[in-house]
Amino acid sequence: MKILITGVTRGLGRALAKKFIALGHTVIGCGRSGTEIFDLRMDHGAPHDFMVCDVALDNKVAIWAAKVLEHDSVPDLLINNAGVMNPVGALWTQSDREFTKVMDVNIRGIANVIRHFVPAMVAKKHGVIVNLSSGWGRSVSPDVAPYCASKWAIEGLTKALAEELPRGMAAVPLNPGVIDTDMLRSCWAEGAASYQKAEAWAETAAEFILRIGPKDNGKSLSVGGFEE
């Protein structure tokens, strides 16, 4: 299976990439860190393919997609994982620049990737699109309003996309659960360490994601279970 993952240089994206590769799948990924992308290329050569790309920039995603679709063919599974957290604080303390960054990566980034990859998947009437949501995409918490807003948007965007896809495909918003990552530590430093690491999470999450199919189209899923 060819699996495309954004935000592959750290956290959940990197952990998933390593697990999928270990399971024998081909991983195509992007991230913003040139150093980390270089390391991934050195550790995992062809047929795996990694490229520096900021998903918030539509022209960069277009270039990446053209390269992938020409050389690596159409992905069977697309995982929109790239995301950022706002600086912790009340909504009225968030600057326009900080708020815009969250929306650009967490919402526009997913739309950019869908715009340039999904038409090729639709042409084959085959493939699954998994957009990483959050528990904060189905509930809220103080001091992370921009992040909550972005993930609630992903729930709606994905469910609408699901109704546009041809039969045989699927799009789902996926809540990964609470995992000890740099992002969680940025907003909950004291409590993050009590949760499992990304690598341990990926051991079960990868298999869960691989089981997602047309029967799940439009459902809000959570790793380890289902939510309507």
Buried (B, 14 or more C-beta within 10 A) or exposed (E): EBBBBBBBBBBBBBBBBBBBBEEEBBBBBBBBEEEBBEBBBEEBEEEBBBBBBBBBBBEBBBBBBEBBBEEBBBBBBBBBBBBBBBBBBEBEEBEEEBBBBBBBBBBBBBBBBBBBBBEBBBEEEBBBBBBBBBBBBBEBEEBBBBBBBBBBBBBEBBBEBBEEBEEEBBBBBBBBBBBBBEBBBBBBEEEBEEBBEBBEBBEBBBEBBBEBEEEBBBBBBBBEEEEE
